[in-house]
Amino acid sequence: MLVGSAVRRVAILGGTRIPFARSNGAYAHLSNQDMLTATFRGAVERFGLAGQRLGDVIAGAVIKHSKDYNLVRECVLGSGLDPHTPGLDIQRACGSSLEAAILLGNKIALGQIDAGLAAGVDTVSDPPISYPQSYQQLLLASARGRTFGQRLAPWFSLRPRHFRPVLPGIVEPRTGLSMGQSTELMVKTWKISRTAQDELALESHRHAASAWSEGFYDDLVIEHLGLKSDNNVRADTSLERLAKLRPTFDLSGGGSLTAGNSTPLTDGAASVLLASEDWAAERKLPVLAYLRYGKAWAVDFASGKEGLLMAPTYAVAAMLQDAGLKLQDFDYYEIHEAFAAQVLCTLAAWESAEYCREVLGEKAPLGTIDRSRLNVKGGSVAVGHPFAATGARIVATLAKVLANDNNAKRGLISVCTAGGMGVTAILER
């Protein structure tokens, strides 16, 4: 419901995150709550929010323990914000924090709130480990017993197999394929070469290393547990080194996705502060950019008709129609590098007249982009990818890139996700 007489512009005031770390490393003993709370505290300190009430805080995590049912609210209570600030947990896989920014932006635009934090967090180092359902049923049967005998009887069926742990699923339930295996199928469809993937991965590392060296991330990333920068960035990598790595997901001899051109398993958290222009002006907080459009889409991957990570091709096409823009009307492009191959498949699809006509319903191909404007401060292959945190990282990064370029007008964000979904957005300077 609109509160007020007009839709308001949604200002992006900046982002704060902890360094992204390879899983089972620097943050091996931290929980989602630990990392997200640290990130919120960083935002509170950076933007002078101590004791202030925000209209909402929306965040997500993909891998969660059952105890994290109210994760965001718990992190808010430990952040230094006014405890009257509400928190909302969401989950759209790797698009969670970009979706959070869009949801928060809608509330600000409609006048329902004046400011809030959008965020995401994930850890692969602290996964929820459960036990087989048969063991669960045994425990419940014992708990339902009214007498000692009834409570004891189920335990006579206890077997060693009941203690075999069940880890979080790594495959799509509908296909039984991992994301990497699914992307290998996309690579074959779009005929993406191993060399092209390694070249994009190399650029990701070079851009990220340069951004860290020049101090770009100094005000976006706060030191945590002694870690001062993203520890996956490889400034010294080369095409020769990348070419020596063996395929990871397709071992038949035809695979091309490796540890070098895929995102590493990563722990971390990121947040971004959004607000109305009046709220920002009252606090003398400069506006870096505006969140103008957002779109989510999904593909029919379960039938085998479409590639698992191709949903952003639809979402971007539809969003461009909303905005009355062409794919070339952007100064910067932030395309999440789940795998270098996913980015290349997406670009190839937009360049294909047949795909754009038959699949997207476009009269002409969306066309090519200026690759020198792609992921200019490094992408997920280099920086890392704590699943739900990536969207917030990208929003904060792109907003600062736009603010630093007086000649820039707008930037495009595209994030693919598990479940055959995609989330996209447009930021304007």
N, C-alpha and C positions, 0 to 999 in steps of 0.2 A: 504494500500500500504506500502510495506517495505521501510523504509528510512535507508539507510546504507547497509552493506554487510552481516549482520547476525542478527538473532533473539537474543535479549538480555534477561538476567535473570531479573525477577521482584522482587525487594527487598521490604520487609515490614520493615519499620523503627520504627513503634510504633503507638499506638492509643491514643486518648483523647476523653473522654466523660464526660458529667455531670452525677451525680447520677441519677439512675432511681427511679421514685417516683410513688406510687399508684395514680391513676387518682383521680381528684377532691380533691387533697391534696396540697402538697408543691408547685406544679406548676399550680394550678387551674386557675390562671389568665394569664398564659403565652401562647403565640402563637408558632406555629412551627418555625416561623422566629426568635423569641426570643431565643428559645432553641438551634436551629442549629447555630445561630450566636455566642452564648456563647461557643459552642463546637469548632467552627472554631477559635475563639479567643484563646481558650486554646491551640489548636494545634499550632497556630502562635507563642504563647509565649514559649511553650515547645520546639519547634524545631527551634526557632530563625528565623522565616519566615517573620518578619515584613518588609513590603515594597518589598518583593520578588514576582516575577511573577511565578506562577505554570502553567504547561501546560494545566491542566484542573481540575475542581472540579466537581465530579459527585455524586449526592445524590438523595434520594427519600423520599416521604412521602405517606402514604396510605390515610389518612384522611386530605383533603385539602380544604381550601376555594377557591373560584374562584379568589380572589385577589392574591393567591399564585401561579399564572400561571408561574412566573419566580422566584420561591422561592430561588433556589440555588444561582443564580446570585445576588439577593438582599442580601443574607447572606454573600457572598463573599465580597460585597462592604462594609459591616459592620465589616469585620473580621480583618482588618489590613494588608491583602495581597495587593500587587500591584493591582490597579483597572483594569489593563489590563488582569487579570486572568479571563478566561471565566468560566461559570457555566452551568451545564446540569441537568435538572430534569428528573428522570426516575421513573417507578413504576412497580415492580413485586411483589406486595403485601409484605408478610413478608420476601421475599428474596431480597428486593430492594437493600439494601446496600451491600450484598454479590455480587449481580449482578453488582453493581457499581464498586466494587473492580475488578471483572473480566474484565469489559469493560475498566477500567483504565489500568489494567495490560496488556491488549492486545495492547493498544496505546504505552505503555512504551516498551513492547517487540519488537514492530515493528519499534521503533525509532521515532515515530511521536511526542512524548513528552518525557520529562525526569523525571517529577515528578508530583504528584497530590494527592488530597484528595478524598477518597471514604467515603460516609457518609449516614446517614439516621436519620429521626426524625419522631415522631408521638405524638400527644396528643389526648386523648379521652375527656379531660376536656374542649376543645375549638372546638366542632364539628360544621361544617357548618349546619345551620338550615334554611331550605327553606320552601316555602308554596306551596299548591297544584297547579298543572299545570293550573287548571281552573282560579286561581287567576292571574297567570302569563299571561295567554291569555287575561284576562280582562285588565290588565295594558297595554299590548302591543296594544290592540285594541284602548284604549283611546289615547295612544301615537301616533297612526297612523292618528287620526282624524285631518281633515284640518280646521274644524270650531269648535267653542265652543260647539255647539250642538253635533257634532260628537264625540268630546272628552268626553262630559258628559254622553252620552247615555249608554255606557257600565257599568257605575257605578250603574245604576238602577238594575242590576242583582247581585249586591254584596250581599252575604249572610254570616252568621256567620261561616259556614263551610270553607270559604276561609281563615280563620285565624287559622286553625288547622295546627300546624307546622309539617313538614316532616323531620325526623331525618335520618342520614345516615343509609343505609341498614345494617342489621346484619345477613342476610341470603344469601345463594347462590341463585342467581336469577333462575338458572336452576332447582333447586330441592326444594327451599323453606325451606331448612333446615339450621340451624346455624352450625357453625363449630363444636361446642360441640355435637350437635345432630348427625352430620355426623360421628364424632369419636365414639360415642356410637355404631353405626352400625359396625364400624371396630372392636370394642372391642368384639362384639358378634361373628363376623366372625373368629377372631383369639383367642377367648376364653381367654381373658386377665382378670385376677382376680382383684378385688378391692384391695386386700392386696398387690399384686405386684405393682400396681400403687402408693399406699401410700408409699411403701418402696422406690421406685425410687424418689418420691417427698421428702421424708425425707433425702435421700442422697444428693439431690440437695441443700437443706437448710444447711445441715452439711458442705458440701464442700464450699459453698459460705461464711458461717459464719467463717470457718477456714481461707479462703483466705483473708477475710477482717481483721481478727485478726492478721494474720502473716504479714500484710502490702503489700500483693501482688498487691492490686489495688491502692496503694498510688500514683503511677506515671501514672496510666491510667485514674483516675477519678479526676476531679477538683471540688472543692466545688462550689455550686451554690445556691443562695438565702438562705444561712444558712444550706443547706443540705449537709452533708459530705459523706454520704454513701447511698447505695441502701436501701430504707426503707421498702422493702417487706421481706427481709431476716429474718427468724425466727430461731434463734440459739436454742431456748428453745422448739421447737415443738417436737412431739413424735408420734409414731404410734398410741398410745392410743388417742391422741388429733385428729389426722387426721381421725381416724376411726369413730369419733363421728359426723363428718360433713355429712350433707345430700346431696344426689345427686342433681346436679344443672340443668341438661339438659334433663334427662329422669326421670319423676316423676311417672312412672308406677309401680315402685317397683323393676325393674330390672336394674336401672341405677347405674353407678359406678363412673362417673366423678363428682368431687366435687370442691369447691373453693380451697381446699387444694392440689389437685393433678392436677390442671389446672393453666395456667398462669393467673396472675391478670391483669386487665386493667391498663395500665401503660403509663406514660408520660416520655419522655426523648429523648436524641439525642446522637449519637456516630459517631466518625470519625476514619479513619486510613490513615496514610501517606505511599504511595508507590512511588518507584523511581527506576531509574537505579543505578547500583553499582557505576558508575563514579560520578553521581550526589551526592550520599551519601558520597563517599570518599572525594569529594571536600569540603564538609561541616563538615567532621569528625563526621558524624552521623552513629552509629553502625547499622549493618544489623541484625535484629532479626531472620528473616526467609525469605523464598522465596515462592511466589505464583506460583505454577507449573502447575496445571490443574484446569479446571472449567467445569461444565456441567449443563444444565437445561433440564428439562423433564416435561411432563404432562401426566395425566391419564384420562381415559374415565369414569369419575365419574358421569356425567350427565345422562347416561343411566342406572346407578345403577350397572354396571358390576364391578366397582372398587371403593375402598375406597377413599374419598376425599383427604386424606393426605398421600397417598402411593407413590406419584411420586418420592420421593428420592430413593426408592428401585431401580427404573429403572436408575436414574441418576448416582447413585454410581456404579452400575454394569457396565454401559457403560464407566464411567470414569476410572474404574479399568482396563478395556480393553485398553483404551488409554495409560495408564501408565505402563501396563504390570505388575500389582501388584495384590496381593490377599488381601482380607479384613483383614487378620491377619497381614499384613505388615506395621502396623501403631503403633506408640508408644502412641498416644492419639487420642481420638475420641470426637468430639464436635457435638452432635446431638441436634438440637433445640427442646426444650421441650414445644411445643405448648400445649400439654397435656402429662402427664407421659404416658398415654395410647398410644399416637402416637409413642413414642420412642419404646415401647414394641412391638407394632404391626410391626414396621419396623424391629426390631431385629428378631422377630419370622419369618417374611417373608424371611429374608436372611438365616435363618436356615432351611427353608422348602425346601426339595428336589423337591416336586411337584410344588411349586410356582416358584422356580428358573428355573425349566425346562419348565413348561407350560406357564408361564407369561413372565419371563425375557429371556427365550431362552438360559439359561445356562446349561451346561452338568452336573453340580453338584451344590449342594447348596453353597452359598457364605460362610456359616458357622457362627460360633460364634465369639464374640469379648471378650476381657478381660474387664469385667465390671468395674474393679478397675481403668481402664484408661479412663472411660467415664465421660465427663463434670467435670473434677477434681477440677475446681475452682467455681463450681456451674453452674446450668443451668437456663433456662428461668423461670421455676416454682418458683425458689427462687429469682433470680436477678430481674425478671420482663421482660416484653416484649413490649416496644414501637415498634409497628409492623415493620416499615422500618428500625429501628436502630439496630435490633438484629444482623444482619449479620456483621456489622462493629464491634460490641462488640465482637463477637466470633472470628473474624480474629485477632483483637488486642490481645485478651486473649490467643489464641492458639499460636500466634507468640512468645509471652513472655514466655509461658510454654515451648516451644521448645528451646528457647534461654537459659533458666535456667537449662536445662537438657543436660549435655554433652554427654550422651549416647543415646539421642533421634535422630531419623532420619527424621520422618515425622508425620504429623497429618491429620486427615480426618474431613471435615466439611459437615454437612447435614442439610438443612433447608427446611421444608415443607411450603407451602403457600396456601392461598385461591385460588380458581379457579382450584384446582386440579393440582398445579404445584410444582416443587421442584428445588432447586438450591444447587449444591454441589461444593466442592473445595478440593484440596490437597495442603498442605503447607509442605515445607521441611526446615530443619534446615540449 
